[in-house]
């Protein structure tokens, strides 16, 4: 469902996506500056508008960012690129997990390589590690950050202080890498 809202004299078009799995409202701004609000059941239009207004500074910043930089042709990749680099990504990730897991000694079920638009990685409750194949395009320290981040979720399935201390064990400068990934990594998704 397509909607419009005016925030700070700026008309913003957004799409509402209903999800049975969603537990809370979520905003995504994509490379083409399109906005999608994912909502759980039972949320009203007025709550969505209130949520967008509460997040207005972030929302407008992201829209303007993508309007300025988002059409970078380097970021556009198709299925052929995924198929070409999927095995390369799996080899890289497997090797780095083996390296970092010497210190952590954590068990997991499997590693999956996916072609995702909004995530670099995830860790499921079933102890499966999932990674975006585009990790092969990242500088080594950013790829390592994503790998360590997901590996640490095997022990701490949250973003608590204990989780970040686990990440810091392998990557003491993780905060700096995380900031760079958020800024520079957008062009690779």
C-alpha positions in Angstrom: 0.0 0.0 0.0 1.5 3.4 -1.1 1.1 6.4 1.2 2.5 10.0 1.5 3.5 12.1 4.4 4.9 15.6 4.7 7.7 16.0 7.1 9.7 19.3 7.4 8.1 20.6 4.2 9.3 17.5 2.4 6.8 15.2 0.8 7.8 11.5 1.4 6.3 8.6 -0.5 6.4 5.4 1.4 5.1 1.9 1.0 3.5 -0.2 3.8 4.4 -3.8 4.0 2.4 -6.0 6.3 4.3 -8.9 7.9 3.1 -11.8 10.1 6.6 -12.2 11.4 7.2 -8.5 12.3 7.2 -7.8 16.0 7.6 -4.0 15.7 7.5 -1.2 13.1 10.6 -0.9 10.9 11.7 1.6 8.3 14.0 0.8 5.4 15.3 3.4 3.0 16.8 1.8 -0.1 19.4 2.9 -2.6 16.8 4.5 -4.9 15.6 6.6 -1.9 12.3 4.6 -1.7 10.9 4.1 1.8 9.3 0.9 3.1 7.6 0.7 6.5 7.2 -2.9 7.7 4.4 -3.4 10.2 3.1 -6.2 12.4 -0.6 -6.9 12.7 -2.8 -4.5 14.6 -0.9 -1.2 13.8 -3.0 1.7 12.7 -2.1 4.3 10.0 -1.9 7.0 12.7 0.7 5.0 14.6 2.8 4.6 11.4 2.7 8.4 10.8 3.7 9.0 14.4 6.6 6.6 14.1 7.7 8.3 10.8 7.6 11.7 12.5 9.6 10.4 15.5 12.2 9.1 13.1 12.1 12.1 10.8 15.7 13.3 11.3 17.1 9.9 10.5 14.6 9.3 7.7 15.3 12.6 5.9 19.0 12.2 6.3 18.9 8.7 4.7 16.6 9.8 1.9 18.9 12.8 1.1 22.0 10.6 1.3 20.6 8.1 -1.2 19.4 10.9 -3.5 22.9 12.2 -3.5 25.0 8.9 -3.6 22.5 6.1 -4.2 22.8 5.7 -8.0 26.3 4.5 -7.8 26.5 1.8 -10.6 29.1 -0.1 -8.5 26.3 -1.1 -6.2 24.0 -2.6 -8.8 24.6 -6.4 -9.0 22.4 -9.1 -10.3 21.9 -12.8 -10.0 24.8 -13.6 -12.3 27.2 -11.8 -9.9 25.7 -13.7 -7.0 26.2 -17.1 -8.7 29.7 -16.1 -9.7 30.8 -15.0 -6.2 28.8 -17.3 -3.9 31.5 -20.0 -3.6 34.2 -17.4 -3.2 32.2 -15.9 -0.3 31.7 -19.3 1.3 35.4 -20.0 1.1 36.4 -16.6 2.6 33.8 -16.8 5.4 34.7 -20.5 6.2 38.4 -19.7 6.4 37.8 -16.6 8.6 35.3 -18.4 10.9 37.9 -21.2 11.4 40.5 -18.5 12.2 38.4 -16.6 14.7 36.7 -19.6 16.3 40.1 -20.9 17.5 39.6 -18.3 20.3 35.9 -18.5 20.7 35.4 -22.3 20.3 31.7 -21.9 19.4 29.6 -24.5 17.6 27.2 -23.8 14.8 25.2 -25.9 12.3 25.8 -24.5 8.9 26.9 -21.5 6.9 24.7 -20.1 4.2 25.5 -17.6 1.5 22.6 -15.4 0.4 21.9 -12.5 -1.9 20.3 -10.0 0.5 19.4 -6.4 0.0 19.5 -5.1 3.6 21.7 -7.4 5.7 25.3 -8.4 5.8 24.7 -11.3 8.0 22.5 -13.0 10.6 22.6 -15.8 13.1 19.5 -17.9 13.6 18.1 -19.5 16.8 19.0 -22.9 15.1 22.7 -21.7 15.2 22.9 -21.2 11.4 25.2 -18.5 10.2 23.9 -16.5 7.1 26.0 -14.1 5.1 25.5 -11.8 2.2 27.7 -12.8 -0.8 28.7 -9.2 -1.3 31.0 -9.6 1.7 33.7 -10.5 -0.9 33.7 -6.8 -2.1 34.4 -5.4 1.4 37.8 -4.5 2.8 39.2 -7.4 5.0 38.6 -5.6 8.3 34.9 -5.0 7.4 34.4 -8.6 6.3 36.0 -9.7 9.5 33.8 -7.5 11.6 30.6 -9.0 10.0 32.0 -12.6 10.5 33.0 -12.0 14.1 29.7 -10.2 14.8 27.6 -13.2 13.7 30.0 -15.7 15.3 29.5 -13.9 18.7 25.8 -14.2 18.4 26.2 -17.9 18.9 27.1 -17.1 22.5 25.1 -13.9 23.1 22.0 -13.7 20.9 21.6 -10.0 21.6 23.6 -6.7 21.5 24.3 -6.5 25.2 27.6 -5.3 26.8 28.7 -9.0 27.0 28.1 -9.4 23.3 30.2 -6.3 22.4 32.9 -7.5 24.8 33.0 -10.8 22.9 33.4 -8.9 19.6 36.1 -6.7 21.1 38.1 -9.8 22.1 38.9 -10.4 18.4 38.4 -6.8 17.1 39.4 -4.2 19.7 38.7 -1.4 17.1 35.2 -2.8 16.1 33.5 0.5 16.8 35.5 2.3 14.1 35.0 -0.5 11.6 31.3 -0.6 12.4 31.0 3.1 11.6 32.9 2.7 8.3 30.8 -0.2 7.3 27.6 1.8 7.9 28.9 4.6 5.8 30.9 2.9 3.0 29.2 -0.5 2.9 25.9 0.9 1.7 27.2 1.2 -1.8 27.9 -2.5 -1.9 24.4 -3.8 -1.0 
